[in-house]
């Protein structure tokens, strides 16, 4: 028997289907990765917010109850954060904030692209501040 040099219809369909499947898996995997610029922005926001929270606490004798207190004048008329955009993460959601309680430091959280407070995506960023 002589080998058939022509590819069959089935073999012509399998290769493109396998390539498309591989590309789809790659797209899903890459969708779970954060972009370096996003991580840098979250880190920069956390540093800025931490500094404002510490300054507020030092001056007022307590941590702010919520991050919005940093952009509104306090009892002395001072505003601790002039850029209110720093209260929102790169995904367009407000940062979650847990004020310091006793020896527990304050906590800042970006809920990531899915907006859920769980570990279901890789983009959840939690940062605990050092104790004052």
N, C-alpha and C positions, 0 to 999 in steps of 0.2 A: 504494500500500500504506500501510496505517495502522501507525504504530509501536506496538509492544507495550509498554504502560506497566508490565506486571508483570515483575518480575525472574525470570529463569529459575532452575531448580534449580541449575544449574552456577554461576551468578553468586552465588547465595546461599551456596554451599559454599566458594567461592574466598576471599571476604573473611574469614570466620572462620579459615580455614586459614592465610592470609597473616598475620593478626594473631597467631595462636598461634605460628607460625614465628618471627616477629619477637620475641615475648616469650621464646621459648626461646633465641634467639641472645643477647638481652640478659642473660638469667640466666647463661649460660655465660661471657659477657664479664665480668660483675660478680663471678662466682665467682673469677676470677683476680686481682681487686683486693684489696689489703689494707684492713683497717679502720683508720682513724686511731688508734683506741684501742690496737690491737694493736701498731702501729708505735711509738707512744709508750711502751708497756710494754717492748718490746724495747730501745728506746733507754735507758730508765731503768735496766733491768737491766744493760745494757752499761756504763753509767757507774758503777753500784754495784760490779759485778764488777771493772772496771778499777781502781778505787780500792783494793779489797781485794787484788787481785793485786799492785799496786805496793807497798802497805804490807807485804804478806807478803815480797816480794822484798827490800825495803829492810831489814827486820828479820832475815831468814833468809839473806841473801846469795845467794839463788837464787829463781827463779820456782817456783810450785807445779807439780808434774808433772801434776796433774789438779785440776779445780775442787773436788772433794770435800775436798781438803786445807784449803780455806778455812773449812769449817764444823766441822772437827775441831781439837782443841787441838794446837798445834805443840810443839816441844821445851821451850818456855818456858811452856806451858800456855795460851797466848793463842789465842783463836778470832777469825779475821779477818772472818768473815761470820756474823752471827747468824740471818739469815733464809734458811734452806735453800731456800725456794720460789724464790729468785732464781736458782737453778741450773737451773730449768726454764722453757722458753719458754711463751708463751701458748697454744701448740698442745699442751702437755702432754709435750713431749720435752725431754730434757736439752740444754743448749747444748753445741755442739761447741767444744772449746778446744785450741789449738795453742800450747804454751809458747814463750816467747822462746828463740831459739837464736842466739848470737853477736849480730850486728847486726840480725837479723830480729826484729821486735817480735812480741809474742803476738797471737793472732788468736782472736776470738770469733765464733761463727756460730750463727744460728737457721736450721734446715733448712727452715723454712716449713711450710705446711699439708700438703705431700705427703711430708715427711720424708726426701727424697732430696737428696744433696749434688750438685746439678747446677743448671743454669740453666733448668730446664724450667718452673718457675713464677716468678711475679714477686715472691714473698714471701721469697726468699732474702735474708737480711741478713748481710753480712759487715762486720766492723769491725776495723780494724787499729789497735792502740794506738801512741801515740808511743813512741819509744825512750826508755828510762829514762835 
